[in-house]
């Protein structure tokens, strides 16, 4: 499986260090985690909604393409975790607790979760502490710049 993420160069590795500095929908601050998307376009939307404004977009972003070996199990988040409001902000405790437990248990490398932005598409949460992370490869990390026309919608 190929997955994508848009990130700054210092977070392009699959070490999950970004999770140490802030929480996310699927983890508590202090957990190593790598968020990726099934599609590059979804990775772009995910980056957009997490930025305060287009004027503040870093100009050193990379589109990182990651290969997860086909034999790696990708667990799907159980439906009961997707309680009413799972996609809200601020994040609800059910998703944060489930994802944090997933990371701490280290039973599986990858967790497939619906995107709160486009619910018919999926993000993949990778656990950098799982031994199967060694089988994943960064295929490419190329400069990524958002089209400047997008900033007109941020007024």
C-alpha positions in Angstrom: 0.0 0.0 0.0 1.2 3.5 -0.8 0.3 6.3 1.6 1.2 10.0 1.6 1.9 12.8 4.0 2.7 16.5 3.7 5.2 17.6 6.2 8.3 19.7 6.9 11.6 18.2 6.2 12.4 17.5 9.8 9.3 15.3 10.1 9.8 13.4 6.8 11.3 10.3 8.6 9.0 7.6 9.9 10.1 8.3 13.5 6.9 9.9 14.6 8.6 12.7 16.6 5.9 15.2 15.7 3.5 13.4 18.0 5.6 14.3 21.0 4.8 18.0 20.6 1.1 18.1 20.2 -2.1 16.0 20.4 -4.2 14.7 17.4 -7.5 13.1 16.9 -5.9 9.7 17.3 -3.2 10.3 19.9 -2.3 12.1 23.1 0.6 14.5 23.1 3.8 12.5 23.9 3.1 9.5 21.7 5.3 8.8 18.7 2.9 8.6 15.7 3.0 9.1 11.9 -0.2 10.3 10.2 -0.6 9.5 6.5 -3.4 9.4 4.0 -4.5 7.0 1.2 -4.3 9.9 -1.3 -1.9 12.8 -1.8 -5.0 15.1 -2.2 -6.4 14.0 1.2 -2.9 14.6 2.7 -3.2 18.2 1.3 -6.6 18.7 2.8 -5.4 17.4 6.1 -2.5 19.9 6.1 -4.9 22.8 5.1 -7.3 22.3 8.0 -4.5 22.2 10.5 -2.9 25.5 9.4 -4.1 28.7 11.0 -4.0 30.6 7.7 -2.5 30.2 4.2 -0.2 33.1 4.8 1.5 31.0 7.5 2.1 28.0 5.3 5.7 26.9 5.5 7.5 27.1 2.2 9.6 24.0 3.0 6.9 21.3 2.8 7.5 17.9 1.3 5.1 15.4 -0.2 6.3 12.2 1.3 5.3 8.9 -0.4 5.5 5.9 1.8 5.3 2.2 0.9 3.8 -0.2 3.4 4.5 -3.8 2.5 1.4 -5.7 1.3 1.8 -8.4 4.0 1.5 -5.9 6.8 -1.8 -6.0 8.6 -3.7 -2.7 8.6 -6.3 -2.7 11.4 -9.5 -0.8 10.8 -10.9 1.3 13.7 -14.0 -0.4 15.2 -17.3 1.3 14.4 -18.1 1.7 18.1 -15.1 4.0 18.5 -16.7 6.3 15.9 -19.3 7.6 18.4 -21.4 10.7 17.7 -19.0 13.6 17.4 -15.9 11.5 16.6 -15.1 14.0 13.8 -15.6 17.1 15.9 -13.1 19.6 17.2 -11.9 19.7 19.8 -11.2 15.9 19.6 -13.3 13.6 21.7 -11.8 11.3 24.2 -13.0 8.1 22.5 -10.8 8.6 19.4 -7.8 10.0 21.4 -7.9 7.1 23.9 -8.4 4.4 21.3 -5.5 5.7 19.1 -3.2 6.2 22.1 -3.9 2.7 23.3 -3.3 1.4 19.8 0.1 3.1 19.8 1.1 1.9 23.2 0.0 -1.7 22.7 2.2 -2.1 19.6 0.2 -5.1 18.4 -0.2 -3.8 14.9 1.8 -1.3 12.8 -1.1 0.5 11.0 -4.6 1.7 11.9 -7.0 2.8 9.1 -9.3 5.6 10.3 -11.9 7.7 8.3 -11.0 11.3 7.5 -13.0 13.9 9.4 -12.7 16.1 6.3 -13.7 13.5 3.6 -15.4 10.6 5.5 -15.4 8.3 2.5 -11.6 8.5 2.4 -9.1 7.2 5.0 -6.0 8.1 6.9 -3.5 5.6 8.1 -1.9 5.9 11.5 1.5 4.3 11.7 3.1 3.2 14.9 6.9 3.9 14.7 7.5 1.7 17.8 6.1 -1.4 16.0 8.9 -3.6 14.6 7.1 -3.7 11.2 8.0 0.0 10.7 11.4 -1.3 9.5 9.6 -2.7 6.4 8.1 0.6 5.4 10.0 2.8 2.9 10.0 6.4 2.1 9.8 6.1 -1.7 10.1 9.9 -2.3 10.0 13.2 -0.5 9.6 16.0 -3.0 9.0 19.7 -2.5 5.3 20.6 -2.2 3.9 24.1 -2.6 0.2 24.9 -2.3 -1.3 26.7 -5.2 -1.4 30.4 -4.3 -5.0 30.7 -5.6 -6.2 28.7 -2.6 -5.4 31.6 -0.2 -8.3 33.7 -1.6 -10.7 31.3 0.2 -9.1 32.1 3.6 -10.4 35.7 3.7 
